[in-house]
Every structure is written in structure tokens, then in C-alpha cells.
Amino acid sequence: TVGTVRRVPLGSDRHFRRYWQLGGRDAARLGGNSEKPGVWIEPGLAEDKRGHANGEEEDGDWLASTCPDELSATMDSLNSKGAREGKLGSVMKTFVQELREAEVTAAAEASKAAAA
């Protein structure tokens, strides 16, 4: 099973790429799978020579990550003063913390299972 996708994206960046949450506590509360949470990044909109979105979708594949370090690096690249990226950064900060907590919980459970 791939998981449960939010119906509303976490946010979008300056290239109009939308970020979607997969799995985690929100999904479990909504009756979906509670597998390791992750983020899928949808290709954005193509830009013209002036850097304005021209309404056409960008060519490319979706990107996915369940790694807190990768997502932290993505957060660091966001412009915190930008309207879209400032909001996305705030949401991502909370989400990355959830990922780190999930890793600690998984490690503790694995340790218990190994000791049993």
C-alpha cells in the first residue's frame, strides 16, 4: 500500500511545486495507514524567461523522501520571507520533527524486539 495522501498539500514553493504528506499520525487519525511518514513533491509550473509561471506543468518526476535530513536540507533552501515558502517552511519544520520522532520510536521498538 502506498499510503494516505492529504487532500490539501502541505504547501508550495516559489516554483509552484506542491508538497504532499504521506502516512504518519495524520493519516492514522483519518483511518489510513500509519506507515513511516514522508513527503512527495509534485513537479511545479514551467516558467517563462522572466521567471513567471506560464500555467504549463513542468516536465519531471515526482520526488519522495522519508529522510529527515533530506527534508531539512529542502527546508533550508526555502525563502522564509516568501509568502508560499515561509508557510511551507513552518509546516515542514513540524513534519520533520514528526519524522525524527518516528525514527526514535522505530529504533526503540526494534531494540525491544531484539531483546525479547
Stockholm file with secondary structure:
# STOCKHOLM 1.0

chainA/1-116         TVGTVRRVPLGSDRHFRRYWQLGGRDAARLGGNSEKPGVWIEPGLAEDKRGHANGEEEDGDWLASTCPDELSATMDSLNSKGAREGKLGSVMKTFVQELREAEVTAAAEASKAAAA
#=GR chainA/1-116 SS CCCCBCSSCSEECTTCCEEEEESSHHHHHTTSCCSCCEEEECCCEEECTTSCEEEEECCSCCEEECCHHHHHHHHHHSCTTSHHHHHHHHHHHHHHHHHHHHHHHHHHHHHHHHHC
#=GC SS_cons         CCCCBCSSCSEECTTCCEEEEESSHHHHHTTSCCSCCEEEECCCEEECTTSCEEEEECCSCCEEECCHHHHHHHHHHSCTTSHHHHHHHHHHHHHHHHHHHHHHHHHHHHHHHHHC
//
